[in-house]
């Protein structure tokens, strides 16, 4: 995904937020693949989603928060 305000393609907090808010299916699939390969990205996804959880209409963020929590390694 080409980020509108970023000049790189790394999974930074801004990039993850952009993917969640504006991304299409393929963008989400790429984020999912990266999250499964790099567990620290789960924390970033949760950090991005947390402020939106009080908004019941922010369904994309709710989805990704549930996904991140479901894929956390068992402690």
C-alpha positions in Angstrom: 0.0 0.0 0.0 1.3 3.5 -0.8 0.8 5.5 2.3 -0.4 9.0 1.6 2.0 10.7 4.1 4.9 8.3 4.4 7.9 7.8 2.2 8.6 4.2 3.2 6.8 0.9 3.3 7.7 -0.3 6.8 5.1 -1.3 9.4 5.5 1.8 11.7 2.6 2.9 13.9 1.6 5.5 11.2 1.7 2.9 8.5 -0.3 0.4 10.5 -2.9 3.0 11.3 -3.1 3.9 7.6 -3.6 0.3 6.6 -6.3 -0.3 9.2 -8.2 2.9 8.4 -7.8 3.0 4.6 -6.5 -0.4 3.5 -8.2 -2.8 1.2 -8.3 -6.6 1.5 -4.8 -7.1 0.0 -3.3 -4.5 2.4 -4.9 -6.3 5.3 -3.6 -9.6 4.1 -0.1 -8.2 4.0 -0.4 -6.8 7.5 -1.7 -10.2 8.7 1.2 -12.0 7.2 3.7 -9.5 8.8 2.0 -9.8 12.2 2.2 -13.6 12.0 5.9 -13.4 11.2 6.9 -10.7 13.6 5.1 -11.0 16.9 6.1 -7.5 18.2 3.8 -6.0 15.5 0.9 -7.3 17.6 1.7 -4.8 20.3 1.8 -2.0 17.7 -1.6 -3.1 16.3 -3.1 -3.0 19.8 -1.5 0.3 20.5 -3.1 1.8 17.4 -6.5 0.3 18.0 -6.8 1.0 21.8 -8.0 4.7 21.4 -10.8 3.7 19.0 -12.4 1.0 21.2 -14.8 3.4 22.8 -16.3 4.2 19.3 -18.7 1.4 18.3 -18.5 2.5 14.7 -14.7 2.0 14.4 -15.3 -1.5 13.4 -12.0 -1.9 11.6 -10.1 -1.1 14.8 -12.3 -3.4 16.8 -11.6 -6.2 14.3 -7.8 -5.7 14.5 -7.8 -5.5 18.3 -9.6 -8.8 18.5 -7.3 -10.3 16.0 -4.2 -9.1 17.8 -5.5 -10.4 21.2 -6.4 -13.7 19.7 -2.9 -14.2 18.2 -0.9 -13.2 21.2 1.5 -16.0 22.4 0.3 -17.8 25.5 2.1 -16.6 28.6 
